[in-house]
Amino acid sequence: MSTDPAPPEGVVGEHALRADAHRRWEEAVLPTLVRYATIPCLSPDFDEDWEAHGHLAEAASLLHGWASDRAVDGLRADVVGAPRRTPLLLVDAPPTAGAGGTVLVYGHLDKQPPLGEWREGLGPYTPKREGDRLYGRGTGDDGYALFAAVTAVELLDGAGIPRPRVIVLVEASEESGSPDLPAHLADVGDRLGSPDLVVCLDSGCLTYDRLWLTSSLRGNLIATVTVQVLTEGVHSGSAGGIVPTSFRLLRTLLDRLEDPHTGEVRLASLHAEVPGPATGAPPDWEAAEVFPIVPGLELDGASDRDRLTRRAWAPAMAVTGMDGIPAVRDGGNVLRPFTTAKISLRLPPTVDASKARDAVESVLLADPPSGACVRVHFDALGTGWAAPPLEQWVDAAFTRASEELFGAAPGVLGEGGSIPFLAMLGDRYPGVPLVATGVLGPGSNAHGPNEFLHLPMAEAVTVATARLVQAAGARASGPPR
């Protein structure tokens, strides 16, 4: 006989749901998720001809077909499209008999490019399972989300647990800053209704030994900066020492934004006060163990605790691409006419991205160095997000799920990445509880080479989503009789 304590009334034991989640992932989810991992469905920013290539449409069709085949009474799956707009997948599972309320679950299906050399035996579009890891671009960011959300519905229905209506929204432009999402929300807003809870599955976890609740996300400002000094390249022996190089002038411009010695962002308007700890009592976490740094590298930040705070609330700049510079083997003795840098500025959660753009533009365009031609172009803006305090019933459901699954209370984590959807949904549904969580933990390397999905964590997030949906339904239907 089991010695496990009896679950609370109306709650199916965690072992039953977790076992069912594992079975469904192995039998029903992984075959299709592996197929999805083979599709190079790059976000529009990384594939100008995305519409002609059809990879986003292919991914949406694959996920649509999988969702449509689920044995959920009344489930409806639709791909919403419009000219020159990336597809949107909506899955609508009506409530079970007598249940009320609505839960909206978010994910995305577009991917980052391969970005770097993958380990031998791995590739961005050649998925491979090694133990608890499924390698492949988009597996964890964020292809798993639809499967987790719909499987959560199946878990509840299979256990006979009443649940509210569940709507799963999967967009296809998140990695480009979600430029198509506002128009999609305007088109399908009536179908979404007024959710009682929003769950976002596109976030991360600090460890794989508990659930993690995202308390904040940074914003993002992406810009390309071009410095031009010539109309065409000329012999460096002829012009060197006379014509200033575009690279040097670009470097001086970027130094206006970032201290080259410390990496600190110089613009005061891009900083914000940290309201509290970026993490809630995290376990031992060592940045040097998390990131694949070279031996001897000195990390920024005074301590690992300080580094977690910096990742969540400090602005940071990175040069993520360059044009006008040939490969080393092609570099001749030529003074190049221009240099262009693509920069990514991470913004604290409470900094308005539009105001940050204005400040950056003003600094870069003022008094061009040596009178060079300076051009600045900004891509989609993303304002960050700071979570309001969770309502007690949401916090209780999430905490119970973590304790059921791991025997540990959930952690609280301020994430360094961006999810534009959260700020949009916060504006659209003010006051609606919003839970952001996910599977992107140590080594998962979203956006980089060797991205993987940690399968046990994906199953745990699936069960946690089911518990949140269950709690929303119980609250909407009133106390049990």
C-alpha positions as CSV (number, residue, x, y, z in Angstrom):
1,M,0.0,0.0,0.0
2,S,1.2,3.5,-0.8
3,T,2.3,5.6,2.1
4,D,1.8,8.9,0.2
5,P,-0.6,11.2,2.0
6,A,-4.0,11.5,0.5
7,P,-4.4,14.5,-1.8
8,P,-6.8,17.3,-0.9
9,E,-10.4,16.7,-1.8
10,G,-11.0,17.1,-5.5
11,V,-7.3,16.9,-6.3
12,V,-5.9,13.9,-8.2
13,G,-2.6,12.9,-6.7
14,E,0.5,14.3,-8.3
15,H,1.9,10.9,-9.2
16,A,-1.2,10.1,-11.3
17,L,-1.1,13.3,-13.3
18,R,2.7,13.2,-13.6
19,A,2.6,9.6,-14.8
20,D,-0.1,10.5,-17.3
21,A,1.9,13.5,-18.5
22,H,5.0,11.4,-19.0
23,R,3.0,8.8,-21.0
24,R,1.4,11.4,-23.2
25,W,4.7,13.2,-23.9
26,E,6.4,10.0,-24.9
27,E,3.5,8.6,-27.0
28,A,1.7,11.7,-28.4
29,V,3.9,14.7,-28.1
30,L,7.5,13.8,-29.0
31,P,6.9,12.4,-32.5
32,T,5.3,15.7,-33.6
33,L,7.6,17.9,-31.6
34,V,10.6,16.2,-33.3
35,R,9.0,16.9,-36.7
36,Y,8.5,20.5,-35.7
37,A,12.2,20.7,-34.8
38,T,13.1,19.9,-38.4
39,I,11.4,22.9,-39.8
40,P,13.5,26.1,-40.3
41,C,10.6,28.4,-39.4
42,L,12.7,31.4,-38.7
43,S,11.2,34.6,-37.4
44,P,10.6,37.3,-40.0
45,D,13.6,39.4,-38.8
46,F,15.9,36.5,-39.9
47,D,14.1,35.5,-43.1
48,E,13.0,38.3,-45.3
49,D,11.3,35.9,-47.7
50,W,9.5,34.0,-44.9
51,E,6.2,34.1,-46.7
52,A,7.6,32.7,-49.9
53,H,9.6,30.0,-48.1
54,G,6.5,28.9,-46.3
55,H,8.2,27.5,-43.2
56,L,6.2,29.4,-40.7
57,A,3.0,28.3,-42.4
58,E,4.3,24.7,-42.4
59,A,5.0,24.8,-38.7
60,A,1.6,26.3,-38.0
61,S,-0.1,23.6,-40.1
62,L,1.8,20.8,-38.3
63,L,0.8,22.1,-34.8
64,H,-2.7,22.8,-36.0
65,G,-3.1,19.2,-37.2
66,W,-1.7,17.8,-34.0
67,A,-4.1,19.9,-31.8
68,S,-7.1,19.1,-34.0
69,D,-6.5,15.4,-33.4
70,R,-6.8,15.6,-29.7
71,A,-9.7,13.8,-28.1
72,V,-11.0,16.9,-26.3
73,D,-14.8,17.4,-26.6
74,G,-15.6,20.4,-28.7
75,L,-12.0,21.4,-29.3
76,R,-11.5,23.8,-32.2
77,A,-8.2,24.7,-33.7
78,D,-7.7,27.5,-36.3
79,V,-4.8,29.1,-38.1
80,V,-5.6,32.8,-38.5
81,G,-3.8,34.6,-41.3
82,A,-3.7,37.8,-43.3
83,P,-1.6,39.1,-46.2
84,R,2.0,39.9,-45.1
85,R,1.2,38.8,-41.5
86,T,2.7,35.8,-39.8
87,P,0.2,33.0,-38.9
88,L,-1.5,32.8,-35.6
89,L,-2.7,29.5,-34.2
90,L,-5.7,29.5,-31.8
91,V,-6.8,26.4,-30.0
92,D,-10.1,26.7,-28.1
93,A,-11.2,23.9,-25.6
94,P,-14.6,24.7,-24.3
95,P,-15.3,24.2,-20.5
96,T,-16.4,20.9,-19.2
97,A,-20.0,20.6,-18.1
98,G,-21.0,23.1,-15.4
99,A,-17.6,24.7,-15.2
100,G,-17.0,28.5,-15.7
101,G,-14.1,30.8,-16.4
102,T,-11.4,31.2,-19.1
103,V,-7.7,30.6,-19.1
104,L,-5.5,32.0,-21.9
105,V,-2.2,30.2,-22.5
106,Y,0.5,31.8,-24.7
107,G,3.4,30.4,-26.7
108,H,5.2,31.0,-30.1
109,L,6.4,28.8,-32.9
110,D,8.9,31.0,-34.7
111,K,12.6,30.4,-34.2
112,Q,16.0,32.1,-34.0
113,P,18.6,31.2,-36.7
114,P,21.2,28.5,-36.0
115,L,23.7,31.0,-34.6
116,G,27.1,29.3,-34.4
117,E,28.5,25.8,-34.8
118,W,26.6,23.0,-33.1
119,R,28.3,20.2,-31.3
120,E,29.3,17.2,-33.5
121,G,26.3,15.0,-34.0
122,L,23.9,17.8,-33.4
123,G,22.3,20.4,-35.8
124,P,19.6,23.0,-35.5
125,Y,17.2,21.1,-37.7
126,T,18.3,17.6,-37.1
127,P,16.7,16.8,-33.7
128,K,18.3,14.3,-31.5
129,R,17.4,12.9,-28.1
130,E,20.0,12.2,-25.5
131,G,18.5,11.0,-22.3
132,D,16.3,13.7,-20.8
133,R,17.3,16.2,-23.5
134,L,15.8,16.8,-26.9
135,Y,18.2,18.9,-29.0
136,G,17.1,21.1,-31.8
137,R,16.3,24.7,-32.6
138,G,13.0,25.8,-31.1
139,T,12.3,22.7,-29.0
140,G,12.5,24.7,-25.7
141,D,12.0,28.2,-27.2
142,D,9.1,27.8,-27.6
143,G,7.9,24.8,-29.6
144,Y,7.0,22.8,-26.6
145,A,4.4,25.3,-25.4
146,L,1.4,24.3,-27.5
147,F,2.0,20.6,-26.6
148,A,2.2,21.4,-22.8
149,A,-0.9,23.6,-22.9
150,V,-3.1,21.1,-24.8
151,T,-1.8,18.1,-22.9
152,A,-2.6,19.9,-19.6
153,V,-6.3,20.0,-20.8
154,E,-6.1,16.3,-21.7
155,L,-4.7,15.5,-18.2
156,L,-7.6,17.2,-16.5
157,D,-10.2,15.7,-18.8
158,G,-8.7,12.2,-18.4
159,A,-8.8,12.5,-14.6
160,G,-12.4,13.7,-14.6
161,I,-11.4,17.1,-13.1
162,P,-13.8,20.0,-14.1
163,R,-12.0,22.8,-15.8
164,P,-12.8,26.1,-17.4
165,R,-12.5,27.1,-21.1
166,V,-8.9,27.1,-22.2
167,I,-7.6,29.1,-25.2
168,V,-4.1,28.5,-26.4
169,L,-2.6,31.3,-28.5
170,V,0.5,30.6,-30.5
171,E,2.1,33.4,-32.5
172,A,4.8,33.3,-35.1
173,S,6.7,36.6,-34.8
174,E,7.8,36.7,-31.1
175,E,11.5,36.4,-31.9
176,S,11.2,39.6,-34.0
177,G,9.5,41.5,-31.2
178,S,5.9,40.4,-31.9
179,P,5.2,43.0,-34.6
180,D,2.1,41.1,-35.8
181,L,0.6,40.3,-32.5
182,P,-1.2,43.6,-31.9
183,A,-3.1,43.3,-35.2
184,H,-3.9,39.6,-34.4
185,L,-5.2,40.5,-31.0
186,A,-7.4,43.2,-32.5
187,D,-8.8,40.7,-35.0
188,V,-9.4,37.8,-32.5
189,G,-10.0,39.8,-29.3
190,D,-13.7,39.0,-29.2
191,R,-13.0,35.3,-29.4
192,L,-10.6,35.5,-26.4
193,G,-13.3,37.0,-24.2
194,S,-12.2,38.1,-20.7
195,P,-9.7,35.6,-19.3
196,D,-9.6,34.9,-15.6
197,L,-5.9,33.9,-15.8
198,V,-3.1,34.2,-18.4
199,V,-0.3,31.7,-18.5
200,C,2.8,32.3,-20.5
201,L,5.0,29.3,-21.2
202,D,7.9,31.1,-22.9
203,S,10.0,31.9,-19.9
204,G,12.8,30.1,-18.0
205,C,13.9,28.4,-14.8
206,L,17.1,28.8,-12.8
207,T,17.3,25.1,-11.9
208,Y,15.4,21.9,-12.8
209,D,14.6,21.0,-9.2
210,R,11.4,23.1,-8.8
211,L,9.0,25.3,-10.7
212,W,10.1,28.9,-11.3
213,L,7.8,32.0,-11.4
214,T,9.0,34.9,-13.6
215,S,8.8,38.1,-11.6
216,S,10.0,40.4,-14.4
217,L,11.4,40.6,-17.9
218,R,13.7,43.2,-19.4
219,G,12.7,45.2,-22.5
220,N,14.7,45.2,-25.7
221,L,15.8,47.9,-28.1
222,I,17.4,46.8,-31.3
223,A,19.1,49.2,-33.6
224,T,21.5,49.3,-36.6
225,V,24.1,52.1,-36.5
226,T,26.0,52.9,-39.7
227,V,29.1,55.1,-40.0
228,Q,30.1,56.0,-43.6
229,V,33.3,57.9,-44.5
230,L,33.7,57.2,-48.2
231,T,31.5,56.5,-51.2
232,E,33.7,53.5,-52.1
233,G,36.7,51.7,-50.7
234,V,40.2,52.9,-51.4
235,H,43.8,51.6,-50.9
236,S,44.6,51.8,-47.2
237,G,48.2,52.7,-48.0
238,S,46.9,55.8,-49.8
239,A,44.2,56.9,-47.4
240,G,45.5,55.5,-44.2
241,G,46.3,58.3,-41.7
242,I,44.2,60.7,-43.7
243,V,40.7,59.4,-43.9
244,P,39.4,58.3,-40.5
245,T,38.3,54.7,-40.5
246,S,34.6,54.0,-40.1
247,F,35.3,51.3,-37.5
248,R,37.1,53.7,-35.2
249,L,34.4,56.3,-35.5
250,L,31.7,53.6,-34.9
251,R,33.6,52.5,-31.8
252,T,33.6,56.1,-30.5
253,L,29.9,56.3,-31.0
254,L,29.2,53.1,-29.2
255,D,31.4,54.3,-26.3
256,R,28.8,57.1,-25.9
257,L,26.3,54.3,-24.9
258,E,28.6,51.9,-23.0
259,D,31.7,52.3,-20.9
260,P,34.2,50.2,-22.9
261,H,36.1,49.2,-19.7
262,T,33.2,48.2,-17.4
263,G,30.4,47.5,-19.8
264,E,28.1,49.8,-17.8
265,V,25.5,51.6,-19.9
266,R,26.2,55.3,-19.6
267,L,22.7,56.8,-20.3
268,A,21.0,57.4,-16.9
269,S,17.5,57.3,-18.5
270,L,18.1,53.6,-19.4
271,H,18.6,52.6,-15.7
272,A,15.8,51.9,-13.2
273,E,15.6,51.4,-9.5
274,V,15.5,47.7,-8.4
275,P,12.3,47.3,-6.4
276,G,13.5,44.2,-4.5
277,P,15.4,41.0,-4.8
278,A,15.6,39.7,-8.4
279,T,15.2,36.2,-7.1
280,G,13.5,34.6,-4.2
281,A,15.9,32.5,-2.1
282,P,17.5,30.7,-5.1
283,P,19.6,27.6,-4.5
284,D,23.3,27.7,-5.1
285,W,23.8,29.2,-8.5
286,E,27.2,29.9,-10.1
287,A,27.4,31.9,-13.3
288,A,30.7,30.3,-14.2
289,E,29.0,26.9,-14.2
290,V,26.0,28.0,-16.2
291,F,27.7,29.8,-19.1
292,P,30.4,28.2,-21.4
293,I,33.0,30.8,-20.5
294,V,36.7,30.4,-21.5
295,P,39.2,29.7,-18.7
296,G,40.3,32.7,-16.8
297,L,37.5,35.0,-17.9
298,E,36.5,37.6,-15.3
299,L,32.7,38.0,-15.2
300,D,31.0,41.3,-14.6
301,G,29.3,41.8,-11.3
302,A,30.5,41.5,-7.7
303,S,28.9,38.2,-6.9
304,D,26.6,35.6,-8.3
305,R,23.7,37.2,-6.4
306,D,24.6,40.5,-7.9
307,R,24.8,38.9,-11.4
308,L,21.2,37.6,-11.1
309,T,20.1,41.2,-10.2
310,R,22.1,42.7,-13.1
311,R,20.6,40.1,-15.5
312,A,17.1,41.1,-14.4
313,W,17.3,44.8,-13.8
314,A,20.4,46.3,-15.4
315,P,20.6,47.7,-18.9
316,A,23.1,45.9,-21.1
317,M,24.4,46.4,-24.6
318,A,25.7,43.8,-27.0
319,V,26.8,44.0,-30.6
320,T,25.0,41.1,-32.3
321,G,26.0,41.6,-36.0
322,M,28.1,43.7,-38.3
323,D,28.1,44.6,-42.0
324,G,30.7,46.2,-44.2
325,I,33.5,44.0,-42.8
326,P,34.7,41.2,-45.0
327,A,35.7,37.8,-43.7
328,V,39.4,37.6,-42.5
329,R,40.4,35.6,-45.6
330,D,38.9,38.2,-47.9
331,G,40.2,41.3,-46.1
332,G,42.5,43.2,-48.5
333,N,44.5,46.4,-47.9
334,V,41.4,48.5,-48.3
335,L,40.0,51.4,-46.2
336,R,36.4,50.4,-46.2
337,P,33.7,53.0,-46.9
338,F,31.3,52.1,-44.0
339,T,30.8,49.9,-41.0
340,T,27.3,48.9,-39.7
341,A,26.7,47.4,-36.3
342,K,23.5,45.8,-35.0
343,I,23.1,46.4,-31.3
344,S,20.8,44.9,-28.8
345,L,20.1,47.0,-25.7
346,R,18.4,45.2,-22.8
347,L,16.3,47.5,-20.8
348,P,15.2,47.3,-17.2
349,P,11.5,46.1,-16.8
350,T,10.2,49.6,-15.9
351,V,12.0,51.6,-18.6
352,D,9.7,52.7,-21.5
353,A,11.2,51.5,-24.7
354,S,10.0,54.5,-26.7
355,K,11.8,56.9,-24.4
356,A,14.9,54.8,-24.4
357,R,14.9,54.9,-28.3
358,D,14.7,58.7,-28.3
359,A,17.5,58.9,-25.8
360,V,19.8,56.5,-27.8
361,E,19.0,58.2,-31.1
362,S,19.8,61.6,-29.7
363,V,23.1,60.5,-28.3
364,L,24.2,58.7,-31.5
365,L,23.2,61.4,-33.9
366,A,24.6,64.4,-32.0
367,D,27.9,65.9,-33.2
368,P,28.9,63.1,-35.7
369,P,32.6,62.2,-35.1
370,S,34.9,63.8,-37.7
371,G,31.7,64.9,-39.6
372,A,31.1,61.3,-40.8
373,C,27.7,60.3,-42.1
374,V,25.8,58.5,-39.3
375,R,22.6,56.7,-39.8
376,V,20.5,54.9,-37.1
377,H,17.6,52.6,-37.7
378,F,15.4,51.0,-35.0
379,D,13.6,47.7,-35.2
380,A,10.5,46.8,-33.2
381,L,10.6,48.1,-29.7
382,G,9.9,45.9,-26.6
383,T,9.0,47.4,-23.3
384,G,9.7,45.1,-20.3
385,W,7.4,43.8,-17.7
386,A,7.3,43.6,-14.0
387,A,4.7,41.3,-12.5
388,P,2.2,42.6,-10.0
389,P,1.7,40.6,-6.8
390,L,-0.1,37.3,-7.6
391,E,-3.5,36.8,-6.2
392,Q,-3.6,34.4,-3.4
393,W,-5.4,31.6,-5.3
394,V,-2.9,31.7,-8.1
395,D,0.1,31.7,-5.8
396,A,-1.4,28.8,-3.9
397,A,-2.0,26.7,-7.0
398,F,1.5,27.3,-8.3
399,T,3.1,26.6,-5.0
400,R,1.1,23.4,-4.5
401,A,2.1,22.3,-8.0
402,S,5.8,22.8,-7.3
403,E,5.6,21.0,-4.0
404,E,3.6,18.1,-5.5
405,L,6.1,17.7,-8.4
406,F,9.4,18.4,-6.7
407,G,8.8,18.5,-2.9
408,A,10.1,22.1,-3.0
409,A,8.5,25.5,-3.0
410,P,8.8,27.4,-6.3
411,G,11.5,29.9,-7.0
412,V,11.1,33.4,-8.1
413,L,13.2,34.7,-11.0
414,G,13.7,38.0,-12.7
415,E,14.5,37.0,-16.3
416,G,16.9,38.9,-18.5
417,G,15.1,38.2,-21.8
418,S,12.0,39.8,-23.3
419,I,8.5,38.6,-24.1
420,P,6.5,41.5,-25.7
421,F,3.3,39.6,-25.3
422,L,3.3,40.1,-21.5
423,A,3.3,43.9,-21.7
424,M,0.6,43.8,-24.4
425,L,-1.6,41.5,-22.4
426,G,-1.1,43.5,-19.3
427,D,-2.4,46.6,-21.1
428,R,-5.3,44.7,-22.8
429,Y,-6.4,42.8,-19.6
430,P,-5.5,45.0,-16.6
431,G,-5.9,43.3,-13.3
432,V,-6.0,39.8,-14.8
433,P,-3.5,37.5,-13.0
434,L,-0.6,36.5,-15.2
435,V,1.8,33.6,-14.6
436,A,5.0,33.4,-16.6
437,T,7.0,30.2,-16.3
438,G,8.9,27.9,-18.6
439,V,11.6,25.3,-19.3
440,L,14.6,27.3,-20.3
441,G,17.1,26.4,-17.6
442,P,20.8,25.7,-17.2
443,G,22.5,24.7,-20.5
444,S,19.3,24.9,-22.6
445,N,21.0,27.7,-24.6
446,A,18.0,29.2,-26.3
447,H,19.1,31.4,-29.2
448,G,22.6,29.7,-29.2
449,P,24.0,26.5,-30.5
450,N,23.0,23.1,-29.0
451,E,19.6,24.3,-27.8
452,F,17.7,21.6,-25.9
453,L,14.4,20.9,-24.2
454,H,14.7,19.3,-20.7
455,L,11.9,16.8,-21.0
456,P,11.2,16.2,-17.3
457,M,10.8,20.0,-16.9
458,A,8.5,20.1,-19.9
459,E,6.3,17.4,-18.3
460,A,6.4,19.3,-14.9
461,V,5.3,22.5,-16.6
462,T,2.5,20.6,-18.3
463,V,1.2,19.4,-14.9
464,A,1.7,22.8,-13.4
465,T,-0.4,24.3,-16.2
466,A,-3.1,21.8,-15.5
467,R,-3.1,22.7,-11.8
468,L,-3.4,26.4,-12.7
469,V,-6.3,25.8,-15.1
470,Q,-8.0,23.6,-12.4
471,A,-7.6,26.4,-9.8
472,A,-9.0,29.0,-12.2
473,G,-12.0,26.8,-12.8
474,A,-12.6,26.2,-9.1
475,R,-12.5,29.9,-8.4
476,A,-14.8,30.8,-11.3
477,S,-17.3,28.1,-10.2
478,G,-17.3,29.0,-6.5
479,P,-16.4,26.8,-3.6
480,P,-17.1,23.1,-3.9
481,R,-20.3,21.8,-2.4
